Amino acid sequence: MTQAHRTAAPADLILAWYDRHHRDLPWRVSPPMAARGVTPDPYRIWLSEVMLQQTTVGAVKSYFALFTSRWPTVSDLANADTEDVMKSWAGLGYYARARNLKKCAEAVAFQHGGVFPDTEDGLKTLPGIGDYTAAAIAAIAFNRKSAVLDGNVERVISRLHAIETPLPAAKPEMRTLVAAMTPADRPGDFAQAMMDLGATICTPRRPACALCPLNADCRVLGREDPELYPRKAAKKEKPVRLGAAFVAEDETGAVFLRKRETSGLLGGMTEVPGSAWTARIDGETGTAAAPFPAEWQASGTVTHVFTHFELRLTVYRSKISRIADAGEGWWQPKETLDGEALPTVMKKAIKQAIPDAFQKARKA
């Protein structure tokens, strides 16, 4: 390693690395694109950042492509039907994000003339935008000198400075260190470089330290196992909640669905009928909670892990003639189930009862 490399500022080292090794992402303006005069689209940056919360890049790409093809601008999304937005979001998880996404688009389109605020404080006045998302949009979309701290950056900074305080208590210290590192020139590229470094080099397991542009400055490297950082407080065991799900098919194969209340967990999403479980209490697990009389047959159990608890649903299935007193809901043809706003846990329940429910119809 040259003396120049040793004495260069960490921001310069990581930006030079980013210029050569950046990831090409559909929402990103890469260094070559910026050199050609392309500027970031705040709508695409905001949309990607909301989608990427608690979700991987690989999982987000297809959803991002779908949203930007259906709703190319924030005004298009603001004027979209809420049910269509929820259907398009189905499967991405954390459904409060989808509700806030729509509210935020409406606020930008109808209260800000279709233009996103360009400061952290201004961005935080919008629905669903907190400290991290505001900092990321401000830096990446508007080149503001904002300290952007996601999970990847936390890992890089904790190893670089050998931070012993466990997460989440270490976040303020980490944010201060990132703010001190962030350059006035190219702060958006710096934020994305730190994210890329954590995603591709400074990984949770088997980090490629020999390839890291910051290895000469890393306080953990050569002294302790980098995989031990960031330090994390002991996780509390997630409580297990119980409930039941009822999958009814009519004589045509259509499945009975209904809509959840707009507030609360999975609010506004589509579901099969079930018992009244919540994050805090169990629901009924037997047929006493069935939505209507039928010959309900046990079809096994599905498990789904939410952020704060694990849910185990006993699934029941019944084939019945379509009845008039099924309650609020509708019969959805099996061929179009995949287009409904069904969260993953509901898809699991349906597949447990009807294994081929989401198989695409074969061409004749």
C-alpha positions as CSV (number, residue, x, y, z in Angstrom):
1,M,0.0,0.0,0.0
2,T,1.4,3.4,-0.9
3,Q,1.9,6.3,1.5
4,A,-0.6,8.3,-0.4
5,H,-3.2,5.6,0.1
6,R,-2.4,5.6,3.8
7,T,-2.7,9.4,4.3
8,A,-5.8,10.0,2.0
9,A,-9.0,10.9,3.8
10,P,-11.4,7.9,4.2
11,A,-14.0,9.7,2.2
12,D,-11.6,10.1,-0.7
13,L,-10.7,6.5,-0.6
14,I,-14.2,5.2,-0.5
15,L,-15.3,7.6,-3.3
16,A,-12.5,6.4,-5.5
17,W,-13.5,2.8,-4.8
18,Y,-17.1,3.7,-5.5
19,D,-16.2,5.2,-8.9
20,R,-14.7,1.8,-9.9
21,H,-17.0,-0.7,-8.1
22,H,-20.4,0.9,-7.7
23,R,-23.5,-1.3,-8.1
24,D,-25.8,-0.4,-11.0
25,L,-29.2,-0.1,-9.5
26,P,-32.4,1.0,-11.3
27,W,-33.0,4.0,-9.1
28,R,-29.4,5.1,-9.0
29,V,-27.5,7.8,-11.0
30,S,-24.1,6.1,-11.2
31,P,-20.8,8.2,-11.5
32,P,-20.7,7.6,-15.3
33,M,-24.3,8.8,-15.6
34,A,-23.6,11.8,-13.5
35,A,-20.6,12.6,-15.7
36,R,-23.0,12.7,-18.7
37,G,-25.2,15.2,-16.9
38,V,-27.9,12.9,-15.6
39,T,-29.3,14.0,-12.2
40,P,-31.2,12.0,-9.6
41,D,-35.0,11.9,-9.7
42,P,-36.2,12.5,-6.1
43,Y,-39.3,10.5,-6.8
44,R,-37.3,7.4,-7.7
45,I,-34.9,7.9,-4.8
46,W,-37.8,8.3,-2.3
47,L,-39.7,5.3,-3.7
48,S,-36.6,3.0,-3.6
49,E,-35.7,4.1,0.0
50,V,-39.2,3.4,1.3
51,M,-39.2,0.0,-0.4
52,L,-35.7,-0.9,0.9
53,Q,-36.7,-0.5,4.5
54,Q,-36.3,-3.9,6.1
55,T,-36.1,-5.4,2.6
56,T,-33.2,-6.5,0.3
57,V,-32.2,-5.0,-3.0
58,G,-33.0,-8.2,-4.8
59,A,-36.5,-8.3,-3.4
60,V,-37.2,-4.7,-4.2
61,K,-36.0,-4.5,-7.9
62,S,-39.1,-6.1,-9.4
63,Y,-41.5,-4.0,-7.2
64,F,-39.6,-0.8,-8.2
65,A,-39.9,-1.7,-11.8
66,L,-43.7,-2.4,-11.5
67,F,-44.4,0.9,-9.6
68,T,-42.3,3.1,-11.9
69,S,-43.9,1.6,-15.0
70,R,-47.5,2.0,-13.6
71,W,-46.9,5.3,-11.9
72,P,-43.9,7.1,-13.5
73,T,-44.2,10.3,-11.4
74,V,-45.2,11.1,-7.9
75,S,-48.4,12.8,-9.3
76,D,-49.3,9.5,-11.0
77,L,-49.0,7.6,-7.8
78,A,-50.9,10.3,-5.9
79,N,-53.8,9.9,-8.3
80,A,-53.7,6.1,-8.3
81,D,-56.4,4.0,-6.7
82,T,-55.3,3.0,-3.2
83,E,-56.4,-0.6,-3.7
84,D,-54.3,-0.8,-6.8
85,V,-51.3,0.4,-4.8
86,M,-51.9,-2.1,-2.1
87,K,-52.2,-4.9,-4.6
88,S,-49.0,-3.9,-6.3
89,W,-47.2,-3.8,-2.9
90,A,-48.5,-7.2,-1.7
91,G,-45.7,-9.5,-0.8
92,L,-43.2,-6.8,0.0
93,G,-44.2,-6.7,3.7
94,Y,-44.5,-4.0,6.3
95,Y,-47.7,-2.8,4.8
96,A,-47.9,0.5,6.8
97,R,-45.2,1.6,4.3
98,A,-47.6,1.2,1.4
99,R,-50.3,3.2,3.1
100,N,-47.8,6.0,4.0
101,L,-46.4,5.8,0.5
102,K,-49.7,6.8,-0.9
103,K,-50.3,9.5,1.7
104,C,-46.8,10.9,1.0
105,A,-47.3,11.0,-2.7
106,E,-50.6,12.8,-2.2
107,A,-48.9,15.3,0.1
108,V,-46.1,16.0,-2.4
109,A,-48.5,16.2,-5.4
110,F,-51.3,18.2,-3.8
111,Q,-49.5,20.3,-1.1
112,H,-46.0,20.8,-2.7
113,G,-46.9,21.1,-6.3
114,G,-45.3,17.7,-7.2
115,V,-41.9,18.8,-5.9
116,F,-40.2,17.0,-2.9
117,P,-38.7,19.3,-0.2
118,D,-35.0,19.3,-0.6
119,T,-33.9,19.4,3.1
120,E,-34.0,16.8,5.8
121,D,-36.4,19.0,7.9
122,G,-38.7,19.6,5.0
123,L,-38.7,15.9,4.1
124,K,-39.6,14.8,7.6
125,T,-42.8,16.8,7.4
126,L,-44.1,14.2,4.9
127,P,-46.0,11.1,5.9
128,G,-43.8,8.0,6.5
129,I,-40.5,9.8,6.2
130,G,-38.3,9.5,9.3
131,D,-34.7,10.5,10.2
132,Y,-33.0,7.9,8.0
133,T,-35.2,8.2,4.9
134,A,-35.0,12.0,5.1
135,A,-31.2,11.9,5.3
136,A,-30.9,9.4,2.4
137,I,-33.2,11.4,0.1
138,A,-31.5,14.7,1.0
139,A,-28.1,13.3,0.3
140,I,-28.8,11.2,-2.7
141,A,-31.4,13.2,-4.5
142,F,-30.3,16.7,-3.5
143,N,-26.6,16.3,-2.6
144,R,-27.1,17.7,0.9
145,K,-24.4,16.9,3.5
146,S,-26.5,14.5,5.5
147,A,-25.3,11.6,7.6
148,V,-27.0,8.5,6.2
149,L,-27.0,5.5,8.5
150,D,-28.6,2.2,7.3
151,G,-27.7,-1.3,8.4
152,N,-24.8,-1.5,5.9
153,V,-23.3,1.8,7.0
154,E,-23.7,0.7,10.7
155,R,-21.6,-2.3,10.0
156,V,-18.9,-0.4,8.2
157,I,-18.6,2.4,10.8
158,S,-18.7,0.0,13.8
159,R,-15.8,-2.0,12.5
160,L,-13.8,1.0,11.3
161,H,-14.0,2.5,14.8
162,A,-14.3,-0.6,16.9
163,I,-17.5,0.7,18.5
164,E,-18.2,-1.4,21.6
165,T,-21.6,0.0,22.4
166,P,-24.2,-2.4,21.2
167,L,-27.0,-1.5,18.8
168,P,-29.4,0.3,19.0
169,A,-27.8,2.4,21.7
170,A,-24.7,3.0,19.4
171,K,-26.7,4.7,16.7
172,P,-26.1,8.3,17.9
173,E,-22.4,7.7,18.2
174,M,-22.4,6.1,14.7
175,R,-24.3,9.0,13.2
176,T,-21.9,11.5,14.6
177,L,-18.9,9.6,13.1
178,V,-20.6,9.3,9.7
179,A,-21.4,13.0,9.8
180,A,-17.8,13.8,10.4
181,M,-16.7,11.5,7.5
182,T,-19.3,12.8,5.0
183,P,-17.6,15.2,2.5
184,A,-19.2,18.5,1.4
185,D,-18.5,17.4,-2.2
186,R,-20.5,14.4,-3.5
187,P,-22.2,13.6,-0.2
188,G,-24.9,11.5,-2.1
189,D,-22.2,9.4,-3.7
190,F,-20.5,9.0,-0.4
191,A,-23.7,7.7,1.2
192,Q,-24.2,5.2,-1.6
193,A,-20.6,4.2,-1.5
194,M,-20.8,3.4,2.2
195,M,-24.0,1.3,1.5
196,D,-22.3,-0.5,-1.3
197,L,-19.2,-1.2,0.8
198,G,-21.3,-2.8,3.5
199,A,-23.4,-4.7,1.0
200,T,-20.5,-6.1,-1.1
201,I,-17.2,-6.0,1.0
202,C,-17.9,-5.3,4.7
203,T,-20.5,-8.0,4.8
204,P,-22.0,-9.6,7.9
205,R,-20.2,-12.9,7.3
206,R,-16.8,-13.4,5.7
207,P,-16.1,-9.8,4.9
208,A,-13.5,-9.3,2.1
209,C,-11.2,-7.1,4.2
210,A,-8.3,-7.4,1.8
211,L,-10.3,-5.6,-0.8
212,C,-11.7,-2.9,1.4
213,P,-10.5,0.7,0.6
214,L,-10.6,1.5,4.4
215,N,-8.6,-1.5,5.7
216,A,-5.6,0.6,6.6
217,D,-7.8,2.6,9.0
218,C,-9.9,-0.2,10.3
219,R,-9.5,-0.6,14.1
220,V,-11.0,-4.1,14.2
221,L,-9.1,-5.7,11.4
222,G,-6.1,-7.7,12.7
223,R,-7.3,-7.3,16.3
224,E,-10.6,-9.0,16.5
225,D,-13.0,-10.9,14.3
226,P,-14.9,-8.3,12.2
227,E,-18.0,-10.6,12.3
228,L,-18.4,-9.7,16.0
229,Y,-19.3,-6.1,14.9
230,P,-21.5,-4.3,15.2
231,R,-22.1,-5.3,18.8
232,K,-25.8,-6.1,19.4
233,A,-27.8,-6.3,22.5
234,A,-29.2,-9.8,23.3
235,K,-32.4,-10.3,21.4
236,K,-35.6,-11.0,23.3
237,E,-37.3,-14.2,22.3
238,K,-40.3,-13.4,20.1
239,P,-43.7,-14.3,21.6
240,V,-45.7,-16.9,19.7
241,R,-49.3,-16.0,18.8
242,L,-52.0,-18.5,17.7
243,G,-54.9,-18.2,15.4
244,A,-57.0,-19.8,12.6
245,A,-57.5,-19.2,8.9
246,F,-60.5,-20.4,6.9
247,V,-60.1,-21.0,3.2
248,A,-63.4,-21.6,1.5
249,E,-63.8,-22.6,-2.2
250,D,-67.0,-22.5,-4.1
251,E,-68.1,-24.9,-6.9
252,T,-66.0,-22.9,-9.5
253,G,-62.9,-22.9,-7.4
254,A,-63.2,-19.3,-6.4
255,V,-61.9,-18.4,-2.9
256,F,-63.8,-16.3,-0.4
257,L,-61.8,-13.2,0.6
258,R,-62.4,-10.1,2.6
259,K,-60.6,-6.8,3.5
260,R,-58.9,-6.1,6.8
261,E,-59.6,-2.9,8.7
262,T,-57.5,0.0,7.4
263,S,-55.7,0.5,10.7
264,G,-53.4,-1.9,12.5
265,L,-51.3,-4.8,11.4
266,L,-51.8,-5.6,7.7
267,G,-54.3,-2.7,7.6
268,G,-56.2,-2.4,4.4
269,M,-54.9,-5.7,2.9
270,T,-56.9,-8.6,1.6
271,E,-57.3,-11.8,3.8
272,V,-59.1,-15.1,4.1
273,P,-61.4,-15.0,7.1
274,G,-59.7,-15.9,10.4
275,S,-59.9,-15.6,14.1
276,A,-59.1,-12.3,16.0
277,W,-55.4,-12.7,16.7
278,T,-53.2,-9.7,17.3
279,A,-49.5,-9.1,18.1
280,R,-50.5,-9.2,21.8
281,I,-53.2,-11.9,22.1
282,D,-54.0,-15.3,20.7
283,G,-57.1,-15.9,18.5
284,E,-59.4,-18.9,18.5
285,T,-57.7,-21.9,16.8
286,G,-60.8,-24.0,16.3
287,T,-63.8,-23.9,14.0
288,A,-65.8,-21.8,16.5
289,A,-64.2,-18.8,14.7
290,A,-65.4,-19.9,11.2
291,P,-67.0,-17.1,9.2
292,F,-70.0,-19.2,8.3
293,P,-71.3,-22.8,8.8
294,A,-69.5,-25.4,6.5
295,E,-67.7,-28.7,6.7
296,W,-64.4,-27.3,7.7
297,Q,-61.4,-29.7,7.5
298,A,-58.1,-29.1,9.2
299,S,-55.4,-28.6,6.5
300,G,-52.3,-28.1,8.7
301,T,-50.5,-25.1,10.2
302,V,-48.5,-22.3,8.7
303,T,-46.0,-20.1,10.5
304,H,-45.2,-16.5,9.7
305,V,-42.6,-14.3,11.5
306,F,-43.5,-10.6,12.0
307,T,-41.1,-8.0,13.4
308,H,-42.2,-8.5,17.0
309,F,-43.9,-11.9,17.1
310,E,-44.3,-15.2,15.5
311,L,-47.8,-16.3,14.2
312,R,-49.0,-19.8,13.9
313,L,-52.2,-20.3,12.1
314,T,-54.3,-23.5,12.0
315,V,-55.7,-23.6,8.5
316,Y,-59.1,-25.0,7.6
317,R,-60.5,-25.7,4.2
318,S,-64.1,-26.2,2.9
319,K,-65.7,-26.7,-0.5
320,I,-69.1,-25.2,-0.5
321,S,-71.8,-23.9,-2.8
322,R,-71.7,-20.2,-3.0
323,I,-74.0,-18.9,-0.3
324,A,-75.8,-15.6,0.2
325,D,-75.0,-15.1,3.9
326,A,-71.2,-15.4,3.7
327,G,-70.8,-11.9,5.2
328,E,-68.8,-9.0,3.9
329,G,-66.4,-10.2,1.3
330,W,-66.2,-11.6,-2.2
331,W,-65.5,-14.7,-4.1
332,Q,-62.2,-14.4,-6.1
333,P,-61.5,-16.6,-9.0
334,K,-58.5,-18.8,-8.3
335,E,-56.8,-17.7,-11.6
336,T,-56.7,-14.1,-10.4
337,L,-55.8,-14.6,-6.7
338,D,-52.2,-13.5,-7.3
339,G,-53.4,-10.1,-8.3
340,E,-55.1,-9.4,-5.0
341,A,-53.5,-7.5,-2.1
342,L,-52.8,-10.6,-0.2
343,P,-49.9,-10.4,2.3
344,T,-47.5,-13.3,2.5
345,V,-49.1,-14.8,5.6
346,M,-52.4,-15.1,3.8
347,K,-50.8,-16.5,0.7
348,K,-49.2,-19.2,2.9
349,A,-52.6,-20.1,4.4
350,I,-54.3,-20.3,1.0
351,K,-51.4,-22.5,-0.4
352,Q,-51.6,-24.7,2.7
353,A,-55.3,-25.4,1.9
354,I,-55.0,-25.3,-1.9
355,P,-51.4,-26.1,-3.0
356,D,-51.9,-25.1,-6.6
357,A,-53.8,-21.8,-5.8
358,F,-51.0,-19.6,-7.2
359,Q,-49.8,-21.7,-10.1
360,K,-50.1,-19.8,-13.3
361,A,-52.7,-21.3,-15.7
362,R,-51.1,-23.4,-18.3
363,K,-51.5,-22.4,-21.9
364,A,-53.7,-24.6,-23.9
